[in-house]
């Protein structure tokens, strides 16, 4: 699961849209980094 989440978070970085996954507005990477995202994310899995 962790591998899949990391893969999804890194897609905008690999495509060159942002320098860091947390900078992508629509990514849950923001929540995992401690910044509030657009939607609430349940991180207990």
PyMOL commands that set and color helices and strands:
alter all, ss='L'
color gray80, all
select helices_A, chain A and resi 2-14+21-23+29-32
alter helices_A, ss='H'
color red, helices_A
deselect
rebuild
show_as cartoon
